[in-house]
Amino acid sequence: MNRNLALFAGVGLLFVLTGVLQSWNLALSILNLSLISAIMALGVNIQWGYAGLFNTGIMGFTALGGLAVVLVSARPVAEGWGAGGPGILLGLFIGAASIAAAIFAWNRLPQGRMRMIVTLAICVAGFVLYRSVFDPAVVAVEAFDPATAGNIGGLGLSPTLSWPVGGLLAAAAAWVIGKVALGLRSDYLAIATLGIAEIVLAVMKNEDWLARGVKNIIDLPRPWPVPYEVDLQQTPAFTDWATRWGFEVTTASSIVVKLMYAGLFVLVLLAVIWLSERALNSPWGRMMRAIRDNEVSAAAMGKDVTKRHLQVFILGSAVVGIAGAMYTSMNGQLTPGEYNPLRFTFLVWVMVIVGGSGNNWGAVLGGLLIGWLWLIVESLGPLVMGGLVAGLSEGPLKAHLIDSAQHMRLLTMGVILLLVLRFSPRGLIPEK
């Protein structure tokens, strides 16, 4: 226990040193992103540490959480909705109803050629009807002021409400994916989830009516009670307080906003940890670890392995979706182009492996540590490389090394991962 506290204290010291030696704005920015990463790591730990599910589609669930912020809290586009909103909803309903009818027919009809013909006919007819209703509605929505709108907008509700909605949206997607892919072997499951995540991202990039695609949504409101910096700067009480304590008003407003975000994120992180610990130490958690260790023995004892895998897959994905919604709320914009597997999938896996899979506190430690390293190396890398090549004469080699400084973060992650695997293969805080 003392060792665990020392590890967390050491990571906390890294953030403090960043604030003292560089700037508190930078330290708090890194802290907020690291807290979100820690929540993502907890979601992955639920899937891998509890049940041994190798999910490489974390990026897709993160993006769905961000999409939920747009759908819930973005400003409604009344003109776009009026032009084709009902048609889009009707088209989506027809598509879902066609799939349900095809599944019903396949399950009810006896095996044979007739079942195949009827199911195929339902799918083809449903697809034609769906496209005939959906496509004109999409064209009408995207035709309205495409430079600044071209979408249906959101509901204009509180961004804080979008966080649980992001979890629900990711959980719904996980249910669909799990029903299809959880019967696969672990390596095939990893390939399938990675591909599905890319499909989710492709849909977000190309369906402009949904969230403007690659044109981005940039005016998302902030969650309560986080204010805008400009509002603080125009508040006499705040400016008087900042001046009295010797702070520059602009810097002080930015720090206060980041501290408020950090407070919200810490509350969510603590809630997720508490629930995760309760689940892990319950009979359900012990059953999940028994299934993880030996599926054949668990099945022989009467446990429905596939059903339990689906449960834990949905729970872990919901946690990742909540973190994705928090990330988009903090940024104030949805940018589908920034979602990539390196940052939002494999880096999260590094956090879980370094921290200790199967241990919730280990996942949090890994999220904070690797989150700090990933972001601090971005700013320190050019400085370190500049010092290393200071003695070299000007030329193509020196220019190439300086230009390669941006890759030091990849080298750093690789070195940290190798060191942990060599000296602490079960992670910094291993599973009990």
N, C-alpha and C positions, 0 to 999 in steps of 0.2 A: 504493500500500500504506500509506504514511504517513497519507494522508487517511482510509482505512478505519479504521486504528487510532485516529485522532483522533475519528472518529465514535463508535466503540464506547466510547472513554474519556469522551466527552461524555455519552453515555447512562448510563454507570456513575456519573458525577458526579451526575446527576439523582437516582439512588437514594440516594447518600450524603447529598446535601443534604436529601432527604426525611427520612432518619433523624436528621440533626443538628437540623434546624429543626422537625420535627414529632415523630415517634417512630420508633424502630427496629422496633417491632412493625408499624406501618403500612408502612414501607419494605420489610420482608421479605414482608409479605402481598402487596404489589403486585409484588415481584420474582417470587414463586412463580407468581402468575397470569400474569405476563408471560412467564416461561419456558415455561409450558404453551401460551400463545398463540403463542410462537415456533415450537414444534413443530407446531402446527396450520398456521402459515404455511408451514413447510417442506413439509407434505403438499400444500397448495394449489399451492405453487411447483412441485412435481413434476408436477402435472397441467397447470397453465397454462404455467409457464416452460419445461418440457421439451417438451410436446406441444400446447399451445394449447387444452386442453380447458376450457371455461367451465362449471365445476361450481358451482351455487348451492345445493347440498344439503348443505353442510358441517355444518349443524346436525344433520341426521339421523345422520350418521356419528359425530358427537360424542356424541349421545344413545345410540347403540348401544354405544359404548365404556363409557359409564356403566352401561348395562344389564348389560354383562359383569361388572362389579364385583359387582352384586347376585347374579347367577347363580353366580358362582364363590365369593365370600367371605361372602355373607350367611349368617346362622344358619339352618340347615334348619328348616322347620316340619313336623315329622313327622306331626302330625295332618292338616294340609292335604294333604300328599303322600299319606297313606294314604286320605284321603277321595276323591281324584280324580286323583292324579298319573298313575297308569298309563293312565287313560282319556284324559287330555290328550295324553300321548305317543302313544297309539294313534290318536287323532283326527288329530294332526299328521302321523303316518306315512301314514294313509289319504289325507289331503289331498295330500301330496307325491307319493304313488304314483299318485293320479288324474291329477295334472298330467303326470307322466312318461308314463303310459299314453296320455294324449291326444296328447302330442307325438309319441310313437312311432307311434301310429296315423296321425297326419297325415303323417308323413314316409314311412311304408311303403306306405300305400294309394295307388292311382292317383288322379289328379285326377278329380273328378266329384262327383255328388250323394251317392254312397255314402260317400265319405271325410268329407264334411261331416256326414252323419247319424251315422256311427259316432263321430266325434270329439265331437259334441254330446251323444250318449247317454252316453259315458264321463264327460264333464264333469258332466252333470246327476246321473247316478247316484253319482259320486264325491262331489259336493257334498252330496247328501241323506245319504249314509252318513257322511260326515265330521261334519255337524252333529248327526246322531243319536247319535254317540259323544262328540263334543267338548263339546256344550252341557251335558248332565247332569253331566259331570265338572267343568266350570268352576263350575256352580252349587254343587256339593258342596264344592269347595275354598273358594269365596268365602263360604260359609255358616259356616265355622268361625271364630269369634271375629273378625268383620270389623273391630272397633274397633282391634285391635292386630295382627292377622295377616291372614287372608283370602287368603293366597297360599301357594305351595309352598316359598318360601325359596330358599336357595342351597346350595352344597356345603360351605360352612364352611372353604374352603381359604385359603391365604395371599393377601391382596389384591395382593401384587406379581405373583403368577401371573395375576391378572386383566388386567394391562396387555397382555401379548401376546395373551391371549384376546380382549380388546377389539379389538385390531388384526385378528385373524382373523375376528371377527364382522362388523366393518365391511368387510373384504375380501370375505367371502362375499356380503354385501348388494351390494357394488359389482359383483361378478361378475354377479349377477342383473340389476341395473339396467343395467350395460353391455351385456349381451346384448340388451336391449330398446331402449335409448336411444342407444347410440353410433353407430348408423347415421343419426341425425338431424343436421340442420344445427346449427351452434353455438348459434344463438339458441333453437332448439327444445330443444336439450340443456339449456340453462340453465333453461327453463321446466319441462321434465320433471323434472330433479333437484330443483328447488325444491318441486314438487308431491309428489314421492316422499318428501322429507324431512318434509313436513307429515303424510303418511300414517304414516310411522314414529312420529312424535310422537303422533299420534292413537291409534295402537295402544297405545303405552306408557301413555297417560293413561286409556284405557278398559278395558284388560284387567287388572283388579285381581289376578287369579290369578298374573300374571307378576311384578309388582313393586309391588303395592298401588296402582297408578294414581296419581291425584292425592292419595291419602292419604300417599304418600311412604314411603321406607325411610330410617330415621334412625339406625340403630345399626350402621352398617358399621364393621368393624375397620380399624385403621391398618396400612399396610404395614411390614414389618420394615425397619430397626430403629427406626422412629419410635415413641417412647413417648407416653403420655398425660401431660398437664401435671400432673394430680393425683398420678400415680405419682412424678414427679420431685420434687414438693413434699413427698412423704412419705419421700423417700430421704435419710437423714442426711448422706451424703457430698455430695449435691448442695446441700442447704441450707447445709452448712458452707462449701462452695466459694463459693456466691452471697453469703453473709454476709461472708466473708473479702475478697471483691473489692468489697464495697459495693453489691451489687445487691439489689433487692427480689425476694424469692423467686418470687412469682407472675409478675412481668414477665420474670425470667430464664428461668423454665421455658417460657414462651410463645416467647421468642426462640430458645431452644435447639431447640425442636420445629420452628419455621419454618426454622431453619438446616439441620436434618437433611432436611426436605423439599426445600429448595433444593439440597442436595448430590445427592439422588437424581435430581431433575429435570435438573440439569446433566449428570449422567452419561448420562441418556437422550438429552438434546439433543446432546451430543458424539457419541454413537454414531450418531444419525440423520444428523448433519452428515457424519461420516466416510463412512458408506455412501452418502449422496447425492452427495458429491463423487466418490467412486470410480465411481458409476454415470454421473454427468454426463460425466466425462472418459474413459469407456470407449467402445469402438466402438458399443455399444448407445446410449449417451447422444448421440453424434454423429448416429447414425441417427435418434433421436427428434427432434432439433433440425432435421434435414433434412426430416422429415415435417411438422413444425410450420411450417417456412418455405414448403414447397411440396408439398402432398399429391399433386398430379397427377404431378409429376416423380418423387417417391419411388415411387409406384405403378408408373410406367413402368419404373423400375429393378428391379421385381420384389418390392418390399416390400409385405407385407400390412398396410396402413394400419389397418384395423379391429382386427386382432389386436393390433398394437402399442398402439393407443389403449386397448384393454381392459387390457393389461398395466399401463400407466402409471396408468390410472384406479384399478385395484385397489391398486397400491402407494401412491399418494397417499391413498386412502381409509383404508388400513390405518394409516398414520402418524397421520391425524386420529383414528381410533378409539383408538389408544394414548393420545393426548393427552386424549381424552374420559374414558378410564378413570382416568388420573392425576388429572384434575380432580375426579371423583367420589370417589376415594380420599382426596384432600386434604380435601374438604368433609365426608367421613364420612356423606354422605346422598345419595340420588337424589331429585331434585325435578323431575319432568318439566315443571312449569309455568315453570321459569326458562329453559328453552331457547327462544330466540326468534331469528328470522333476523337481526335487527340486530346482536346481540352475537356469535352463533356462526356467522354466514355473512359478512355484509357488512363487519363490522369486521375480520375476518380478511383479506378481500380488500383493504381499505385498507392493512393491514400489508404485504402483498405488493407492492402498487403503490408505496407510499412507500419501502419498502426497496429494491426493484429486482427485478422479475420476471425469472426465468431465472438469478438468482444466489442460491445458497443462503445465503451470508453476508448478502446484502441482505435476504432474508426474515427471518433471525434479528434483524438490526438493526431492521427494521420492526416485528417482534413485540414487541421490548423497548421501543422508543420509543412506539409507539401504545398498547401495554398500559399503560405508565406514564401517558401522557396521559389515557387513558380513565378510569383509576381515581383519579388525583390531582385531576382537575377536579371529580370528585364531591365531594371534601372541600373544595377551594379555591373552588369556584364560589360557594357562599353567602357566603363571606368577601369575595370580590372584589365581588360584587353589593352586599353590605352597605356596603362602602366607597364604591362608586359612587353609591349613593342616600342616603348619610348626610346630604347637604345638603338633600334634599327634605323638604318638610313632610309630615306624616302624612296619608295619603289613599289613595284607591283605586289611583292610579298607582304609588305606592311599594310598596303591598302586592302589586300585580300583578307588578312587577319582581322583588321578593324571591321570590315564588312561582315565577317563571320561571327561577330560578337553576339548577334541575335540568337545564334544556335547554342550558346552556352547554357541556356535553360534546359535544352534537351540533354546535353552532356551532364549537367548537374543532376537531373532526375535519374538518368541511367546510373550514375555513380552512387547516389543515395540508395537506389533500389538494390544494387549489387552488394553494397556494404550491409544493408539490413538482412538480405537473404543469406549472406555469408556468416554474420556474427549473431543474428537473431532471426532465424528462418521462420519463426512463428509470429513475428512482428514485435514491435516495441512493448506492447501490452498484450501478451498472448491470451488465448481463450483459457478459462479455468477448467 
